[in-house]
Amino acid sequence: MGYAYRLIDGKAVAAQIRQELAAEVSGIKRSGGRAPHLAAVLVGHDGGSETYVASKVRSCEEIGFRSTLIRYEDDVTEAELLRRIDALNRDGDVDGFIVQLPLPDHISSQKIIEAIDPRKDVDGFHPVNVGRLSLGLPCFLSATPAGILELFKRYRIDTRGKHCVILGRSNIVGKPMAALMMRKASPGDCTVTVCHSRSENLKEMCLSADILIAALGVPEFVKADMVKDGAVVVDVGTTRMPSSVTKSGYKLVGDVSFNEVAPKCSYITPVPGGVGPMTIISLMRNTLLAGRKSIYS
């Protein structure tokens, strides 16, 4: 049977949260406080990274945060990058900062992540924040999973007791998403299955999902015959595909074959305009928490 699916509009929800954050920042300034300050470190000229960082800087301006963009060419040494991170850790004027991934091959992303002070790690990637998340302690949540939780909350999607299948086991989305969906909270309280490239019976796993979160990075991987009627489908994937009909010469494609899958769903996120805007706004929320010293006093 076909469902009159409801589109989960991440762009609209992000705009609403942006207004809420702007109002809070305005109140901080009125009461004599200073606006939170986010710094972003960008290495090289990767097209996707350039776009993401530009969106983050623009969001800072719209909300009323201060922002600093620190650029390096892609031949910067690991030692130089680590020196800058140490300076940012010690800079009392910077509340939080991010180092945009991916980094060039000669730089260890893990070493860079571990060098960031967990109290300023607004991406939520440092092992301290990851560990605190798994224990259910206050921490900076990884932005994409946090954004998905907020969509469930604002659309009043009941997750309690549901089977949530996550496609992908990355440190940025799959693993933290699983921890959040298992937690004793709402949204949460799910039975969680994490699938990946080595999983057997993948189709059967997906067909058993009440909530399916696709974060594989494989364009249009999820087809209609993998989704049960009435499922909630969240598409995290964004792959640039060549397109002759767009001005830019490419289009963004998700991990879900949207036109095929949507008629089977109760709720589904589009690409673009679904999870993407929520990722950036979740980073902004973490920046506000860092500025207020809400997580680590």
Secondary structure as UniProt FT lines:
FT   STRAND          6..7
FT   HELIX           10..30
FT   TURN            31..32
FT   STRAND          37..43
FT   HELIX           47..63
FT   STRAND          66..72
FT   TURN            74..75
FT   HELIX           78..90
FT   TURN            92..93
FT   STRAND          96..99
FT   TURN            105..106
FT   HELIX           109..115
FT   HELIX           118..120
FT   TURN            122..123
FT   HELIX           127..135
FT   HELIX           143..154
FT   TURN            155..156
FT   TURN            160..161
FT   STRAND          163..167
FT   TURN            171..173
FT   HELIX           174..182
FT   STRAND          191..195
FT   TURN            197..198
FT   HELIX           202..207
FT   STRAND          211..214
FT   TURN            219..220
FT   HELIX           224..226
FT   TURN            229..230
FT   STRAND          231..235
FT   STRAND          239..242
FT   TURN            247..248
FT   STRAND          250..253
FT   HELIX           258..261
FT   HELIX           262..264
FT   STRAND          265..268
FT   HELIX           275..292
//
